[in-house]
Amino acid sequence: MATVTVDGIITRYEVVGSGPPLLMYSPGGFDSSLENWRSFSIYRTLKLLDHLGQRYSCIIFDRRESGLSGGRVERIGWEDYVAQGRGLLDHLGVDRAHLMGGCVGCSSVAAFAISNPQRVMSMVLFSPAGGPRYRMSQHARLNQHAAFAAENGLEAVVELSRSHSKSFSQDPRCGPWVTVIRTDPEFAKSYAMVDPDRYQTVVVGMARSMFNRDTVPGPEPEDLMQLDIPALIVPGQDASHAPSAARYLQECLPQAQYWDMPVSQQTEETAPARVLEFLDSLQ
C-alpha cells in the first residue's frame, strides 16, 4: 500500500485491479478504512473488490481520521472528504473516474459529483446510510463524546483511546479522532492541547452540520436534482441504512437506476454482477 499527502493530511491508499478508474469511498462510518471493502458487514460476503478489480482499477483508501490516514482537529464536513478523494485522483493522474460509495461513503460520492461533476463518469451508491434513526445515533455519539471531553479533558480522551482498540462507534467517548490518536503520537500530543471551548464548538458543529436531515446526510436535494450523471442505487435495510434513504436518492437523481433487490438477496453472485452491468454499460 502507498500514502500521499492531501491537503496536509496523510492518506493511505491501494489500487486493486486494472481498467477504467473506480474511486471507492469506504463504508464504516467514522471508521471508513479501506479494509472495510473486504471485512465490514455485508461487504465481507459480497467480495466486490474480487469481482470489480477484474475489469476496473479500484482505488480504495482510508478516509481521513480512519485506518492509517491522518487527520486534523477541525469542523469536518462532506466537502473535506471530497477534497481527499479529489486530491488522490490528482496524485494518480486521473481526470475522470467512476465513483462508488458504501454506507456513509454515498454522501461523499454525491457531494463529490455536485462540486466536481466534470470529473465523475458515474455513481454507484451502495446501501446509503441515512434515515431518522441514523441521524439520531450519530448525534448521540458525538454528544456523548463532547460530554466526556468537557467533563474529563482531552488528555483523558487520549488515555482512554489508547487503553483499548474500540472504534468511535463502539465507544463514543473516544471521539472521531480516535484512530489518529492511536497511530500518530505527535497528533495525540497536539490534540490534548487544543483549547477546550474551541473543541466543543468543533464537535457540536459537526453533529449539527454533517447529520442534518432524516434521510441521506450531506448534499441538498435541489443540488442532487441538477446532476446529469448516471447512478446505480442499491438499498440497505436497517436502522442505519434505511430503505427510505435509497428511495430519496432515487427521487432526487434524474439518471438513477434503482436495483430493487432485498438485502437478503444481495449476494456475491448477484451484487457484483449488477454493479458491473451498470459500469460496463457506460464504457
N, C-alpha and C positions, 0 to 999 in steps of 0.2 A: 504494500500500500504506500501511497505518497501523501505529501502535505503541500499546501500552498497557503500563503498569507493573503487573505482577502479583507480589505478594509481594516487592516491591523490585527486581524484575528486568524489564528492558525486553523486551517480546515483540512481534515483527513479525508481522503477520497480513494476510490478504486474504480477502474474501468473494467467491466466484465463483458467479454464477447467482442464482436466486431460487426460493423454495418452502420447504418444511419444512427446519429446520436440520440439517446433517450436519457434525459436528465431526470433522476428519480428522487423525489423528496420522501424521506423515510417515514413510516408510521411510528407511533410510540409516544405521542405527547411531548413533554419536555425532555424525554429521553430518546430522541429520534436519531439513534445511531445507525450506521449503515448495516450492521449485523442484523438489524430487525427485519430486513427483507428475507432473511433466511431463518430467523428464530422466533419472531414475535407473533403470538396469537395465530390467526388463520394463515398468515404468510408462511409459517413453518411447513404447512402441509401443501400449500399451493405450488411452492418451488418455482416462483415466477422467474427468478434470475436464470435458472437452469434452461428454461424454455426461451425467454426473451433474448438471452445472450447468444443464442444460435443465429439470430438474424439482426440484432441491434447491438450497438455499443452502449451498454447500460452504465451510466455514470452515477454511482452511488456515493454518498458522503455522510459524514457525521454533521448534523445540523449544529450550528453554534450552540454552546452550552450543553452539548451531548457527546457521548463517546469520548474520543481523544481530541476533538476540536476544542478551541479556546473559547473565550467569552469576555464580556465586559459588563460591568455594572451600569446599566442604563435602562430606561423605559423601552424595552424591546417591543417592536411592532412587526406586523407581517412584512412590511417593506424591508426590514432588516434581513429577514430570511430570503426575500427576493434578491437583495444585493449579494448575498453569499452565493446563491446559485448562479447569478449573472456573472459574478467575478470568476467562478470556477469555469464557466463556459469560455470566458475571455482567456483564461490561462491555457485552456486546451485548444484554443484557436477555433472554436465552434461558433459560427454566426447564427445558425438556426437549429433548433432541436425540437423533437417531441418531448413533452413533459408528462410525468406521471407522479401522482401523489397517492400515498396510502394514509388513511386515517386523517390526522390533522395536517398531513402534508398536502391535502387537497386545497386547503385555504392558501397555502403558499403558492401552489401552482396557479390558482385562479388570480391571485394578486400579481404574480409574475406576468400572466397573459394580459392583464389590464394595463400594467405600466410599460410592458415591452412587447406589444403584440407582433411587431415585425420579426421577433426572434423565436416565435412559438409556432411550430408546424401543427401541433395538435395537443390535446389534453386527455389523459386517462385519469379519471377521478374515482379511485377505488375505495369503497367503504368510507365516504366522507364523514369526518367527525362533526357532530352537531346535534342539536335538539335541546329542549329545556333542561333536561337532567344533566346534560354535558356542561351547559353554561353554569348551572348551579354547583356542580362538582369542582369546576376549575376555580370559580370564585371562592369556594370553601377552602380549597388547598392554599391558594395564595393568601387568603385572610388568616388561615391558621399559621402559616409561616410568618406573616407580618406580626402577629400577636406574640409568637415565640421570640422573634428577634427584638421586639420592643421590650419585652419583659426581661430577657436574658443577655442581650447584646450580641453583636456579630461574632465576637470571639467564641461565644458558646455555640453559635451555628457552625463554625469551623470545627470545633471539638466534636460536636455531635455527628457531623458529616463524615469525619474520619473514624468514628467509633464503630461503624458498620458499613455495609455495602448496599443498603436500600436506596432506591431511586426516590425522586421527589414525589411521585405518585404513591409510593409505598410508605413514605414517611414525610408528609408535607412540611414538617418543622424544618427540614434541611433546605428547602427553597430551590428555585430553578437554577441556581449556580452550583449545585452540589457536585456535579462531576468535575467541573473546573477546579473547585476547591481541592478535590482529591488528586487531580493529575498535575496541578501546577502550583508548586509551593510559593512562588512569587505572587501569583494571583491571590492565593489564600491570605498571604500577609497583607496585601493591599486591601483586600475585601474587608478584613477585620477592622481596618482603619477608616472605612467610609463613614461619613457623618450620619448618625442615626436618623435624624429628621429627613435628610435627603433620601436615605434608603427607604424609609416608609413611603415617601412620595412616589418613588420609583415603583415599588411593589404594588401599592394600591392603584397607581395609574395603569399598570399592566393589566390588572384584573378588569378594570373598567373599560379600557380601550381595546384590548385584544378579544375578550369574550363578551361581545357587545350585543348579542342577539340570540334568540331562541331557535336558531337554525344554524347553517354553516357560518362560523365567525369570519370576520375579515371584510372581504370585498362588498361594496354596496350593490344591491340588486340592479340599480339603474346602470352601473358600470358593466355588470355581467351581461346585461341585455344588449350592450353595444358590441360585444365581442363577435367577430366574424371568423371564429376558429372552431374547427370540428372537435367534438368532445365525446368521449365514452364515459358514461356514469354507471358504476357498479354499486348497488345499495348494500349497506350494512343492516343490522337488525338487533341492536341492543341499546342500553341506556346512553352510551357514548357515541353511537353511530346510528342515530335514529333514521328509519326509512324516510321520514319527512324531510330530513336534510338532503338526501339524494333527490327526492322529488322537487325540492326547492331549486336545486341546480338545474334539473331538467326544465323547470318552468322558466328560469331566467336565461339559460343559454340558448341562443337561436339555432345553433347547429349541433344540438345534443342528441346522441343516441343513448337510450336508456336500456340497459340489459336487465330485464325484469326476471331475475333469477334469485330464488331464495338462497340465503346463505348456506343452508344445508346442502344445496346442490352446486355450490361453488367449490369445485374440486380441482385437483391437479389436471384432470382430464378435460374439464370444461373451461376453467377461468383463463389459463394462459392462451388457449386456443382462441377464445373470444377477443382477448386483447390483441393478439397477433392478427386476427382477421381485420380488426379495426385499423391497426397501424399499417398493415400491408396494403389496405385499400387506398391509402393516401400516397403511396410511393409512385 
